[in-house]
Structure formats: structure tokens, C-alpha cells
Amino acid sequence: MERTGVSVAESRHPANWWHKLEDGRIQCDLCPRDCKLHEGQRGACFVRAMRDGQLVLTTYGRSSGFCIDPIEKKPLYNFFPGSSVLSFGTAGCNLACKFCQNWDISKSREMDTLMDAATPAAIAAAAAKHGSRSVAFTYNDPVIFAEYAMDTADACHALGIQTVAVTAGYMHTAPRREFYARMNAANIDLKAFTEEFYTRLCVGHLRDVLDTLVYVHHGTDCWLEITTLLIPGHNDSEQEITELSQWVARELGPDVPLHFSAYHPDYKLRDAPSTSPQILKRARRIALDAGLRYVYIGNVHDQEGDATYCPNCGKVVIARDWYQILSYQLTDEGRCQHCGSTIAGRFGNYDVPFGARRIPVKMSAG
């Protein structure tokens, strides 16, 4: 926790999930960090703070930027493939991953980096205006700006727009229920499959993330995909990948897509080499052998690892080159056009894919 003055850019939106302690402090009950704050202090996430005896969210309504992305970039490969998604984030994070690939946003303590402002209604209207099927809370973890994300989700749903959370899944039970009740899809990071990795490199705990994965898949209607960033020498052993894949197959089932993503040296972990294509291919084969039906490779060029295959006939139903869809062999109901089998996911009318573009969007606060 850190004591700091009030920034001119700081919001003081009332926060949920907290209680007062006998010694005058308050405890944030959003995530397993359970930050206990004196007046003027911020939590470890840096965006939830005690102000005038209350917990507030200091980044409500402010963003580090808005862009329209292909949905595959989240990454979500079995959720309305080829569609566009309006993406935004704020600042801060409730984990402390030494290998963070978005550290300039997630580790930011500068409220002035939040250059764009928008109400939930304005975000929903912008998504509708630009023809985006969904809005994604991403770039940094939406758990820490859950109130803003949830209000935006309500505004989006009122216009028939889907919502997506890209998150590490580090969240307590009560807020988890409220948050995921408003999400249509989520890509949750499973950063490793050992407690030692989480405590040493993330300053968190594996069990809480596993609990989130199980809850989202079995307790909600939210479509779930998982991403594991493979870091050579830290979480890429054959044994760990086998155990992770077997856990997903056993506890979540074979239809939950798993993305293995390539790491590059960044932030505070620069001693590990970039992930080789061979490591990613090996991980994909291990996961397929464990019974998973949709296993993808990210952050490197690999058309085989980008493709979606029919688990029944084995033919390619979605061919991709990076985020570009080359061929689409599914019905609107998500059935394989070769054999008629159902492909797990969320699908709909498919016309012209959005492509690999990334379009910055300037928002007004209105």
C-alpha cells in the first residue's frame, strides 16, 4: 500500500466489496490480497483507495485508450470468429508479474496516462457505431476496475453488444459472481501450474485462479478460453504442461480452448530467452494428447497452431494467418460444413471478417 495525494485526474467513484476494521482502517474484499488501508492509502493495485473513510475506484471513467481489434487478438478463437471488438483498459494491476508483457499500462502509477475518458453509455454507443459485436476489458486487468467494467457491460447489453474480460482471474468469490454474471466471454490467464511460480513471479496464489476457472466454466454462461504464456526455464517443462493440460481436461472438459503464447524478455524478467516455436509446438502436442480439442499457439507465426479443427472429422474449419481468417467452414450455428459436427464456442452470422486491423478510437466523455 502507498500513501499519496489526490491526483487531478483521480476519480472518486464509490467502490464495492469492502468493510471497516476495528482500528479505523478499511479492508478491500475484491481480491485475495485483502489490502488493509489507512486514510489516503491505495491498495497494491494502486487504483483502489481509502478516501474520507470509504473505498473508492480512482480510475472510473478513464482509460489508457480505446481501439477496435479483431476478437482473435484477445485471444478468443471460438467466440464469434472474425468479428471486431472495442477494447480498452485503465491502469494498475492486482498481481505483480515480473514478466508482464503490458507493464507500461498494468504497472502504471501515473493517472495522467489515462488520457481518454468515457462513460459506460458512451463506450456502448461507440461499439454500436463502429459495428463491433463486443467490448473487451483488457490491456490491464478488469478485476481492479470491476465497477466500471460492470456498468459498461450493462450499457452494452442494453444495445445487444457482448462483453469480454481478459483477466488473470485473481478475485474473491462474491465479486466473482457479480462480475462474471455480466460477461459473455473471458480469456483467463493460467500463468503456470505451480504455486511456486505464482508466489515467486506473480506474488499471488494458484488456487484462487483455479477456483475462478472452475466457477466461470461450470457456474456461469460465460464462454471461457485460457492463455498460458510459456517462459523457458520457468513454466515450460513437459511435466508441468502435462499436468496443466490434464487438469483442464479433467476439471473443465475437453472443449475449453487453451492458448500457448510466446514470451519475450520484458519488465523485470529478462534473463529467460524468448519462447521458441519448438517449445510451443511441443506444448500444443502435449495438450492435444491430454484430450483437449482446441489448442492454439500465439505470438509466433504458426498457421497450424492458429487453425480450428473439427474434433470429429479432423478437417480445418477455420484457417488463420495471425489474426486474419483465410477460410471459414462453419454454419451460422457453429457446425462443421464437412461432417455436421458441432464446434464448441459461440457463433453467428459470418460475413466479411474484420481482419487484422487495429483502429484507434477517440472517445468523448459524454
N, C-alpha and C positions, 0 to 999 in steps of 0.2 A: 504494500500500500504506500501511497505517496501523498503528502500534504501539498496543496498547490493553490494558487489564487484562481479566481474565476477568469476564464478567457472571454474575450469579447465575442467569440464565435460559439461559446458554450450554450447549449440548450439546457433547460431545467425541467424536462418532461418527467412527470411522476413515473417511477419505476414500480414494477410488480415484484412479488416474491422476496420479501424481507421481513425482519422482525427486530424489535428493540431488545437490547440486552440490559441486564440489571445495572451495569456500570456506566450506562449512558451511551454506549456505542450502539450501532446497528449492525446486523448481520445480513449480508446478501445471500439469498437462498436459491439463486439461479443455477449455479453450477457447483461441482464438488469442491471448489476452492474455499467456499464458505467464508469469504472475506469479511472481517470484522473492522468496522470503520469508525474513526472519530470524526467530529465535525471538520469539514474541509478536506477530508481524505478521499482518494479514489481507490477503487479496487485494483487487483492485479491486471484486469483487462484495460484499465485506465479510462474507461468511458462511463462507469457506474460510480456514483459519488454520493457522499453524505452532504446535503445542503439544508441548513435550517432544520435539522433533526429528521430529515426524510431522505429516502434513497431516490436519486434522480438519474435519468439517462441523459448524458451530456451531448449526445450526437443525434438525437431525434430530429428528423427532417433535414439532415445534412449528409452529403455524400462526397466521396472522393472522385466521383464521376459516373456517368451513365453511358453505356454502349449497347448497341444491338449486335449480338453474337449468334453464330449457329449453335443450336442446342447441343450439338456434339462436343462443343468446347467445354462443357461444364465438368466432366464429361457425362452426358446421358445419351446412350446409343439406342435404347429401346423405349424411348419416350418421345413420341411424335417426331421421328427422324426427319431431318431436312427442314424443320421449322426454325424460326428465329425466336430469340429470347432477349428481352430487355434486361440488361444486367447492371447491378450496382452494388456498392458496398459502402462502408463508412471508414472507421479507423479502429485500431486496437484488436486484441485477441485475448481469450482466457486460457490459452496454452502458451508455452514458451519454447516452441520448437526451434532448436539450434540450426535446423536445416531449412527453415521456412523459405519457400520459393516466391512468396509475395510479401517479404518482410518490410518493404518500403511503405506498404499500406497497413498490414496487420500489426506491425510493431511501432507504428507512428504515434508519437505523443504530441504532435502539432495539430491543434484544432484548425489552424489556418490552412492545412492541406485539404480540408473539407470545403472545396471551392464552390460546390453546387448545392442548391437547396431545392427541395420539392416536398409537397405534401403527399400523403398516400393517394389522394384523389388525382393529383397531377401526374403521378407515376402511372397509375392505371390508365388515365386518358392518353398519355404518351404511347404506351404499349398498344392501345387500340388504334391510335392514329397511324402508327408505323406498321401495323399488321402483324405484330408479334403475338404468337399463340400463348406465350408465358412471360412471366417476370421472374428473374433469378436474384436471390440474395446471396452474394458471392464476393470474391476478392479478399474480404476478411470474413470472420465467422459470424453469421447472423444470430447465433445464440446470444451474443453480447448486446445486439440491438433488437432483441426479440419483440419488444413492444412496437417499434417502428415497422418491423417486418410483418407482424401480425395485423396491424392496422392497414398496411399496404395490401396484404393478402385479402382482407375483407373488401377493400375497394376494387381489387382486381376481380374477385369472384362476382361482384355485382355487375361487372361488364362481361362476364363469361371468359375471363382470362385466367389461365392456370398459373400456379406459383411453384417455385423451385427453391430448395435450400441446398447450398453447397457448404458443408459443415464438417467439423471434426467430431460432432456428436457428444460433446462433453457437457452434460446437462443433468440436472436433478429430475426426479420423477414427476412432480407436479407441473413445473413449467414445460417439461417434455410433452405431457398430454395436451396442454393448451396450444403449444407451438405447432406440433405435427397435425393437430386437427385442422389446421389452416393450410397445410402444404399438400400439393398434388404429387410432388416428386421430390426426392432428395438423393444427392450423391454424398455419401458419408465416408470420410477418410478412416480407414483402418490402418493406422500408420505402421504397425508391426504386430507381432503376435507374442510378445514377451512383456512382462511387467517391467523388467529391467530397462528395456528400450524406452518405454513411456516415462519412467521416473527419471532416467538419466538424460534423455534428449528432449523430452516434452514437458517435464515437470507436471505429469498427470498420471492417471491410472488406467490400465487396460480394461478392467472390469466394467467401469462406467460406460465406456464406448460399446462394449459387447452388449450391455443391457439396452442401450439405445437402439442398436441394430435389431435385436430381437423384438423390442417393443414396436418399432416402426414397421417391421415386416409383418408381424403377427397381430398387432393391436390397432393398426390404422389401415386406411385405404390408400396411403401414400405409396407411390411407386418408388422402389429402392434400388439404387446401384451403389457399388462400393469401389473406392480407389485406394490402392496401396502404392506409395512411392517407394521404389526399391533402391536402397542405398548400399552400394557394395561394402561388404565387411561389417554391416550393422544389422540388416534385416533380410538379407537375400540368400541365406543358407537353404539348401534343399530341404532340410528338416523343418525349418520354420515355415517355409512356403507350403510344404505338405500339410503341416498342422493347421495353418490358417485356412487353406482350401478345404480340408476335411471338415473343419468347424463350420464354415459357410454352408457346405453341402448338407451337413447333419442338422444344424440348428436353424438355418434359413431356407434350405432347399436348393435344388439344382438350377432353378430358373432366375436366381438373383445374379445379375451381371457383375463381374469382377474385372476391374481395370488395373493392370500393372503399368505404372508410369515411370518414366526415366527421370532420375535425379541429376542435377548439375550442381557443382560446388557453389554454395551461396551462404550469405549471412554469417553464422558463427561456426558452421561445419564445412570446412574447406579442405580437409585432409583426405576425404574419400574421393575416388575418381568418379567421373560421370558413369552412369549405368550403361553398359554395353548392350547392343541388340541381342547378343547371345544370352545374357542374363535374363532379359525379358522373354525371349522365346522359350527358354527353359522353364521359367515360371508359368508361362501360359500352358505348356505341355503338362506340367505337374497338376495344375488346376483342372485341366480337361480330364486327366486320368483320375482325378478325385471325384469326377462325376458332374462338374459344373458344365452347363451347356452354352453359356455366353461369356467368353473370356476374351478381353481386349488388351491391346498394347497401346500405350500413349507416349507422347513426347519424342517419338522417333518415327521415321518413315517405314511403315510396315503394312502393306496392303492386306496381307493375310491376317494380321492381328487387328486390323481395322474392320474387317468384314463381319457381318452377322450371318451365321449359318443356320439352316433348318436342322434341328436336332433329330428329326425323323429321317429325311432323305439325304442329309449332308450337303445339299447344294447351297450356294451363296444366295441369300435373299436380299441382302443389302451390301453392295460393294462400295468401298470408300477409298479415297486417296486423301489422307489427312482429314480435313473436315468437309471435303467435297464428296457428295454422293454420286457415284458413277452409274449405278444401276439399282433399281428398286423393284423387287419381285414379290411384293406383298399385296394382298387385297386391302381394302379400307378397313376390314375387320381384323387385320393382322394375321391372315392365313397365308401360308406358303403357296405361291402360284404354281409350284411344281407338283406338290403332293397333297395340298389342302390342310396340312397340319397347322395348328395354332402356334404362333410365336409369342412367347411371354413378353408383355410390355403394354404400352398404351399407344394406340394407333388411331388414325382417322383418315380423312380425305387427303390424298397426296397428289399434289400438282407439280409445280416447279419448285425445286428445293432452293432454300435461301442461299446456299453456297458457303464459301469460306470467308466471306467478307466480315469486316469488323467496322461498324459505323458509329462514331461518337455522336452522342445526342446531348444537346444543350437544353437543360431544363429551366423552367421558371418556377418560382416557389408557389405559384397560385393554386 
